[in-house]
Amino acid sequence: MKTLRFSLLLAVSLLIASTLLQTTISGYLIHYTFYVKPGDFVKYNFNICGECRALVSFYVYGGAGSYSDIMFRVLAPDGREIYPRTKIYSELRWSFTAAQGGNYTFEFDNTYSTLTSKWVDLALAVIPPLPPEPTTLIIELVGFSVALLALGVVIGYTLRRVKR
């Protein structure tokens, strides 16, 4: 529920920033925290524009002892593996440039585990390609800066409410 509220506040912040600047912000930030049961498989689809840069970061919590691991892979819209199925221990930080626009599938696989559940804390930032005109670039960067500032305010507010 808290993640949903946070996501809604982020979306509203981005919309307000975009409206104030009378421009469209084509990049976005997403943060999910989710649970993967033992023997289960979770996948998310993210629409990423062609030539956009995607910054991926996630942490895995849970598991037996110090083994916080999960199988992970990313599929392009045409089904090609752009991050091969790999067991990730604790965390991953990775980036790629989308060769084509469309839905990229992020798969988190805990089917090999029969006893331990995993929590995954995923952050994804999608950064649009640089526009050709300098004035458009400045407007886009200012818009994205305002959106990041709004995100910081929302995170600060959320953290203060959680501490109470």
URMOWO-V984527 format. One record per pair of residues at least 4 apart in sequence whose C-alpha atoms are under 6 Angstrom apart, sorted by the first residue. I is the first residue (numbers start at 1). J is the second residue. D is the distance in whole Angstrom. If there is no record, write none. Layout:
I:J:D + I:J:D
//
This chain:
13:150:6 + 14:147:5 + 17:146:6 + 17:147:6 + 18:22:6 + 18:23:5 + 18:24:6 + 27:126:5 + 27:127:5 + 27:128:5 + 28:125:6 + 28:126:5 + 29:124:6 + 29:125:4 + 30:123:6 + 30:124:5 + 31:122:6 + 31:123:4 + 32:121:6 + 32:122:5 + 33:120:6 + 33:121:4 + 34:119:6 + 34:120:5 + 35:118:6 + 35:119:5 + 36:117:6 + 36:118:5 + 37:117:5 + 38:110:6 + 38:113:5 + 38:114:5 + 38:115:6 + 38:116:5 + 38:117:5 + 39:110:5 + 39:111:4 + 39:113:6 + 39:114:6 + 40:110:5 + 40:111:5 + 41:108:6 + 41:109:4 + 41:110:6 + 42:107:6 + 42:108:5 + 43:106:5 + 43:107:4 + 44:105:6 + 44:106:5 + 45:103:6 + 45:104:5 + 45:105:4 + 46:103:5 + 46:104:5 + 47:102:5 + 47:103:4 + 48:101:6 + 48:102:6 + 49:101:4 + 50:98:5 + 50:99:6 + 50:100:4 + 50:101:4 + 51:97:6 + 51:98:5 + 51:99:6 + 51:129:6 + 52:97:6 + 52:98:6 + 52:127:6 + 52:128:5 + 52:129:5 + 53:96:6 + 53:97:4 + 53:126:6 + 53:127:5 + 54:95:5 + 54:96:5 + 54:125:6 + 54:126:5 + 55:95:4 + 55:124:6 + 55:125:5 + 56:93:6 + 56:94:5 + 56:95:6 + 56:124:5 + 57:92:6 + 57:93:4 + 57:122:6 + 57:123:5 + 58:91:6 + 58:92:5 + 58:121:5 + 58:122:4 + 59:90:6 + 59:91:4 + 59:120:6 + 59:121:5 + 60:68:6 + 60:90:5 + 60:119:6 + 60:120:5 + 61:68:5 + 61:118:6 + 61:119:5 + 62:68:5 + 62:118:5 + 63:67:5 + 63:68:5 + 63:116:5 + 68:89:6 + 68:90:5 + 69:88:5 + 69:89:4 + 69:90:6 + 70:87:5 + 70:88:5 + 70:110:6 + 71:86:5 + 71:87:4 + 71:88:6 + 71:108:6 + 71:109:5 + 72:85:5 + 72:86:5 + 72:107:6 + 72:108:5 + 73:83:5 + 73:84:5 + 73:85:4 + 73:107:5 + 74:81:6 + 74:82:6 + 74:83:5 + 74:105:6 + 74:106:5 + 75:79:5 + 75:80:5 + 75:81:5 + 75:82:6 + 75:104:6 + 75:105:5 + 76:80:5 + 76:104:5 + 77:102:6 + 77:103:5 + 77:104:5 + 131:137:6 + 141:145:6
//
